[in-house]
Amino acid sequence: MKRYLYIIFAILSLNSFAAQAGGVYLQPDEFINQVFDNAPPKARVLWLKKELKKQIADILDHKYKGLRIRYWQRGDGDNRKSAWILEETGKKEPITTGIVIKDNQIELIKVLVFRESRGWEVRHDFFTDQFKQAKLKKDHRLSQTIDNISGATLSVRAVKKLARIALLLDQTIQNETDK
């Protein structure tokens, strides 16, 4: 009888761990404060024109619902840094990420809020560090390979899509300021 109780306890413990795997790891405003050394610039808005919305939809494999996206930017030219807080659905729930772009490449990516019961491993540095220095190629793919995590495929796909979108959005604001 004791043996069965130990097995039941072990199963319940694993289930409670899985249920707690998601959560808020870092509030979006805390992320922005950290990125800009507790002196963040005022948030800006990028209005999504028809062509940009189509490019985003091509990356996501579905329509993007918003009309605009907020971002934070400091500096210009080679000294420009932008930060984006973006969401995409993993399996059923949205994954909120903070992404920093500098010199047309990813400087930092953090999973801020994870709402799924599986795939939470994408929040760890061993995964997100793969994105550092990734650029966007002409076909809107990342310039480097990102390894998958067994059991977290849909979460990995979502984060990869968000990284591509952040790079695309950063290119867009750079092109608009260069005009």
N, C-alpha and C positions, 0 to 999 in steps of 0.2 A: 504494500500500500504506500509506504514511504517513497518508493521509487516512482510511482505514478504521480505523487504530489510534486516531486522534484521536476519531472518532465513537464507537468502543467505549469509550474512556476517559471520554468525556462521559456516555454512558449509564450506565456503572458508577458514576460520581461522583454522578449524580442519584439513582440507586437507593440508594446508601449514605446520602445525605442524608435520603431519605424514611424509611429504616429507623431512623435516629437521631432522627427528629422527636419521637417520644414520649419520655417519661422522667420522672424525679422532678425537679420544679422547686423544690419546697419541701417539706420533711418536715412532716407534720401538727403535730407538737409544736413545731416552729420557728414555724409559722404562729400557733399559739395564743400562744406567747411574744411574738411581734411585736404581735399584736392587743392584748395586755394589758401592754405595756411590760415584758416579762421578769418579771412578777409575776402569773402567771395564777391565777385562782380555781380551787378544786377542781372537778373535773368533776362534773356532775350527770347524772341519768338521767331521761328522759321515757318512761314506759311507754305504749305505743300501745294505747289502748282501741279497741274495735270500730269506733266511728264515725270516729275519727281515721285508723285503718288504711284504712277505705273511702275517705276523702277523699284520702289519699295514693295509693291504687291508682287512683282516678279521674284524678289528675294524671299518674301514670306510665303509664297504660294497661296496667298489669299489677300483680299482687299484690306487696306489699312483704314480704320474707321475715322481717325482724327483729321482735322483740317490744318492743324499746326502742331509744332513740337517745340517745347521749351529747351533752352540750352544756356550754358554759361561759358563765357569766353573772356580771356585776358590776353593782352598783347596783340601784335600783328606781325605779318611777315614770318620770318624764321623763328620768332619768339612767341608765336601764337599757340595757345592751349585752349581746347574746348572740352567741356564735360557734358555728357548726355545721360539722362535717366530714361531708360526704355523698357518696355514690357513686351513679352511674347509668351504665348501659351506653350507649356511643355506637353503633357498628355491632356490634362483637363483644366489646369489652373495657370494663371499668369506667373511668370518669373520676372522679377524686377531687377534690372542690372544698372550699374553705374559704369560708364565707359569714358575714359579720358583719351583724347587724341592730341598728339603733338608731332609736328613735322610730318604730317600725313600718315602717321602710323599709330598703332595702339600703344599707349604708354602704360595703361592700367585698365583692368576690368575686374569688377567686383559684383558678386551676386549679393544684392541688398535684402531682398525678400523672396523666400521660396515657399510656395504654398502646396506643393505636391507631397504625396507620401513617399514617393520614390524618386531617385535621381538627384538627391540633395548633394551628392559628392561633387557636383559642378561648382559648389561654393568654395572649394579648397584651392589653395595656391598652386598645388601640383597640377591642377587643371587650368586655372586661369592664367598662370604664367606662360603657357604655350602661346597665348595671344600677343605677348609683348613683341613689339616691332613688326607686327603683321600690317601689311598694306592692302589696299584694294586694287586688284588687277582690272583691266579694261572690261572683262566679262563679269565684273562684280563678284568675283571669287576672292578668297583670302590668298595672300602671297605665300603662305606657309600651311603645312598640313597640321591639323589639330587632331590629336588622338582621341578616340572614343573612350567611354567608360562603360564597361559591361554593366548592363542593368539600368543605365542612365541615358540611353540613346536619344530619347525624345528631348530630354533636358539639354543634352549636348547640342543637338540640332538647333534648339531655340536660342541658346547662347551664341552659337556661331552666326545665326541669322542676325541677331542684334549687333554683333560686332561688325558685320558687313554693312548694316544700315547706318551705324554710327559713323563709319568711314565715309559712306556715301553722303550723309548729311554734312559732315565736316568739309568734304570736297565742294559741296554746293554752296556753303557759306563763304568758303575761300574764293570760289569763282565769282560770287556776287560782290565781294569787297574788292576784287581785282579789277572790276569793270570801271 
